[in-house]
Amino acid sequence: MRTRPTSSAACSTVAVMRSLVLVGHGSHLNGDSASAVYRYAELLRQRGLFGEVIESYWKEEPSLRQVLRTTSSTDVTVIPMFISEGYFTETVIPRELGLGHQGPVPPGGIARVIGGHTVRYTLPYGVHPAMQQVILERAREALPEFSAQDTALIVLGHGTTRNENSNRVIHQNAAALRELGLFAEVHALFLDEEPKVTDWASRIQAPRIIVVPFFASEGWHTQETIPEDLNLSGQQTTFTATPHAPQTIYYAGPVGTHPAVAQVIFQIAEEASQQSSGGDLDHTLVEAWNTLGERASQGLRVGEVLIVPHGNLYELRHVLDEGRAANELTTYVTPEGLRDRIRFDDSGTYRPVRTFRNMPRHWRAVVGAHDLRRVLQYVYPAAVEETHAYTCRTLHFTPWPTTARRQTGLYARVQKVSSAQVEQVAATVCSQCLRSRLWAAEPLTRTFLEGVPGGLPCAEACTYLVAAVRDWQKQRKQEAGT
């Protein structure tokens, strides 16, 4: 007869006094976009500055609207993993976290009490002065023998007309590097604002040009749009039809993925941890994971995942692989290993929404009780916490009109879409998902915590649906010729 597991055995819940949340942009299209944040989170866990380190994203899960529900401590530090100040760090992230702050963040950050959590929000790591050295390291990797006689440097930023602060760090770094006298020319150029990188040939005379993308991660821009805009054929491309031909562009990796960035983030985290006196254990979260641990100790199905206890270990596998011999499946023994596997379906296509019914098969994860929580956080982010809140009648639903009114920038146009039109898009998007749309008044009588396979609540329209509604609206306008 199995005994009821304790909180530490069942859920790896410990007396965590400080939680750290790293916020990335994420992507609905590119599976590499979140890689840098995952890597830095793992390094910070090894440092042990915080009791736990959680990843959160704007375009992936756990979303900014969910993440505070998943922290073990009532003391939370949030570091935006962005390369510059701007629209996301000053508008989107504070809005989605409910910080009640808009605009530039002061050097010491801001602190708010949200739902019983003390949340400290810092500046993005990209504005740290040490990033100048990271740019130089990327330049040396692209062209080790660059010189002040014949080499120009382009510090390439994204730029945006939505926030005047987004380009400031690019200009500041370019100016500081120009003063060092290491290059014949140093230019701050942008993708979406003037001066644009596509005009590089009319601006630069040096025969050798290093382009260093001041971006946080590899993704759509660094892998596709920048090479296309510059007509690059690889890491090194020679042009013979420019005003100062021949000229060769050496394309460097983005600064945000350089190993030296870890030291910058460590410093920010250390400074933030010193400002914190610690918090209390979030007892609601402890209760949620104790409940999960109790159910899992008897065997449990969560969505498409089957959890089977084996002594002090738990085996997870796709429910359709039930009964398969272990040697027929690929075995993972760490949360990160399984995380990386389930980010893509069986055809290798990226899965931006974890609760879509396209989880890959032919794997099994075998983990100790102390890793069960992180494994499930990667499989179905925030699902345990939100499901427990639903069963306790404390999960608040956000109807579509409220979600739409919160959108800004390019997504503000979804405010004009009717509920009927949203349902038309949802019929395609949400039909793929395991969750029940409570925000659209769909019924959910019982959940997986009560033994119902697939019983998962959806309290608010996700960013994937918001983006799909916007794309649908844009297509309708194009078809109408307006």
Secondary structure, 3 states (H helix, E strand, C coil): CCCCCCHHHHHCCCCCCCEEEEEECCCCCCCCCCHHHHHHHHHHHHHCCCCEEEEEECCCCCECCCHHHHCCECEEEEEECCCCCCHHHHHHHHHHHCCCCCCCCCCCCEEEEECCEEEEECCCHHHCCCHHHHHHHHHHHHCCCCCCCCEEEEEEECCCCCCCCCCHHHHHHHHHHHHHCCCCEEEEEECCCCCEHHHHHHHCCCCEEEEEECCCCCCHHHHHHHHHHHCCCCCEEEECCCCCCCEEEEECCCHHHCCCHHHHHHHHHHHHHHHCCCCCECHHHHHHHHHHHHHHCCCEEECCEEEEEECCEEEEEEHHHCCCCHHHCEEECCHHHHHHHHCECCCCCECCCCCECCCCCCEEEEEEHHHHHHHHHHHCCCHHHHHHHHHCCCCCCECHHHHHHCCCHHHHHHHHCCHHHHHHHHHHHHHHECEEEHHHCCCCCCCHHHCCCCCEEECECCHHHHHHHHHHHHHHHHHHCC
